[in-house]
């Protein structure tokens, strides 16, 4: 089991984190991802399979995340 302090620091790392869907995994170590807005971008990392959700930060795939439903509620 990893150190809890190290795990907390990873969560608090600088830079915005974005949940994306992996569209294509390239052979050069990059992936094409689709943002919630529908835009696609190229990021570093090829550890998450096509169709899965991932978290990206600073142009890199950080981790695979569960594909949970997204709801937006206006108040």
C-alpha positions as CSV (number, residue, x, y, z in Angstrom):
1,X,0.0,0.0,0.0
2,X,1.3,3.4,-0.9
3,X,2.0,6.2,1.5
4,X,-1.2,8.3,2.2
5,X,0.8,11.5,2.1
6,X,2.1,10.7,-1.4
7,X,-1.4,9.8,-2.5
8,X,-2.8,13.2,-1.2
9,X,0.0,15.1,-3.0
10,X,-1.0,13.5,-6.3
11,X,-4.5,14.7,-5.8
12,X,-3.3,18.2,-5.0
13,X,-0.8,18.4,-7.8
14,X,-0.9,21.7,-9.7
15,X,-2.9,22.1,-12.9
16,X,-6.4,21.4,-13.9
17,X,-7.6,17.8,-14.2
18,X,-10.1,16.9,-16.9
19,X,-12.1,13.7,-17.5
20,X,-12.0,12.6,-21.1
21,X,-12.8,9.6,-23.3
22,X,-10.0,7.8,-25.1
23,X,-10.7,7.8,-28.8
24,X,-7.5,6.5,-30.3
25,X,-4.3,5.0,-28.8
26,X,-1.3,5.8,-31.1
27,X,1.9,3.7,-31.4
28,X,4.1,6.7,-30.6
29,X,3.0,6.8,-26.9
30,X,0.2,9.4,-27.4
31,X,-3.6,9.2,-27.4
32,X,-6.4,11.1,-29.1
33,X,-9.1,12.0,-26.5
34,X,-12.5,13.5,-26.6
35,X,-13.5,16.2,-24.1
36,X,-17.0,16.6,-22.8
37,X,-17.5,19.5,-25.2
38,X,-16.9,17.1,-28.1
39,X,-13.5,18.6,-29.0
40,X,-10.6,16.2,-29.6
41,X,-7.0,16.7,-28.5
42,X,-3.7,14.8,-28.6
43,X,-2.1,14.0,-25.2
44,X,0.9,12.0,-23.9
45,X,0.2,8.5,-22.6
46,X,-1.1,5.2,-24.0
47,X,-2.0,3.3,-20.8
48,X,-5.8,3.6,-21.1
49,X,-7.7,1.6,-23.7
50,X,-10.0,3.0,-26.4
51,X,-13.5,3.8,-25.1
52,X,-12.4,4.1,-21.5
53,X,-12.5,7.2,-19.4
54,X,-9.3,8.8,-18.2
55,X,-8.1,11.8,-16.2
56,X,-5.6,14.1,-18.0
57,X,-3.5,16.8,-16.4
58,X,-1.0,19.1,-18.2
59,X,-1.4,17.2,-21.5
60,X,-0.8,13.7,-20.0
61,X,-2.9,10.8,-19.2
62,X,-2.7,10.5,-15.4
63,X,-5.1,7.6,-14.7
64,X,-8.0,5.5,-15.8
65,X,-11.3,6.5,-14.1
66,X,-14.7,4.8,-13.9
67,X,-17.2,5.7,-16.5
68,X,-19.8,7.4,-14.3
69,X,-22.9,9.3,-15.5
70,X,-22.5,13.1,-15.8
71,X,-25.4,15.4,-14.8
72,X,-25.4,19.1,-15.0
73,X,-28.0,20.9,-12.9
74,X,-28.7,24.6,-13.2
75,X,-29.8,26.4,-10.0
